[in-house]
Amino acid sequence: MALPKPLSLSGTQRAELQSYLRKHNLPASVAQRMRIILALADGLTYREIAETLTTTAPTISLCRKRYEQEGVIGLGIVSPGQPPSKLTPALRARLLAKTL
């Protein structure tokens, strides 16, 4: 399997990421993605990044893809996850029956 080519960041791009990381109100998930991008730019392998930042190769790959396509904005995208379930009358009745 071929190693992915190193991610190239300009000085401005690197400074922008580092500036965001200094903010205290940045969500941890977004900060993690930014650290991944900086590590890729430093030439670390996926394995090194995964071990250092406690993440997985698919996550690293996804972060890289989002950054290459959308820049910093792409790192802020939050996974929609599973939609909330609706409390239907039938579900409400089952919940009440279990709690009584």
C-alpha positions, -999 to 999 in steps of 0.1 A, spaced: 0 0 0 14 34 -10 19 61 16 -3 92 10 17 122 -1 24 148 26 -1 175 30 12 209 20 2 240 40 12 275 33 25 297 61 -9 314 62 -28 282 64 -7 269 92 -10 302 111 -48 301 107 -50 266 121 -27 274 150 -47 306 157 -79 286 159 -63 261 183 -54 288 207 -91 297 212 -106 283 243 -142 280 230 -133 257 201 -151 224 202 -128 195 210 -137 176 179 -128 205 157 -95 211 175 -87 174 170 -93 177 133 -71 207 131 -43 189 150 -46 160 125 -41 184 96 -11 200 112 4 166 119 -1 156 83 16 188 72 45 179 95 49 147 76 37 123 102 23 90 90 -12 79 96 0 54 122 20 80 141 -10 104 141 -34 77 152 -11 68 181 -3 104 191 -39 118 188 -57 86 197 -77 84 165 -81 61 135 -68 60 99 -103 65 85 -108 96 106 -74 110 95 -83 103 59 -117 120 62 -102 151 79 -76 153 51 -103 150 24 -125 176 40 -96 200 44 -84 196 9 -119 202 -5 -132 229 18 -103 243 39 -109 252 75 -147 253 70 -146 216 62 -131 208 96 -161 223 114 -186 200 98 -203 180 124 -216 145 116 -254 146 117 -255 112 134 -288 95 139 -319 116 137 -338 120 170 -366 95 175 -401 109 177 -422 102 207 -452 86 191 -483 77 212 -474 40 209 -439 47 222 -452 69 250 -476 41 261 -447 15 261 -425 38 281 -453 45 306 -460 8 309 -423 0 317 -420 28 343 -452 19 362 
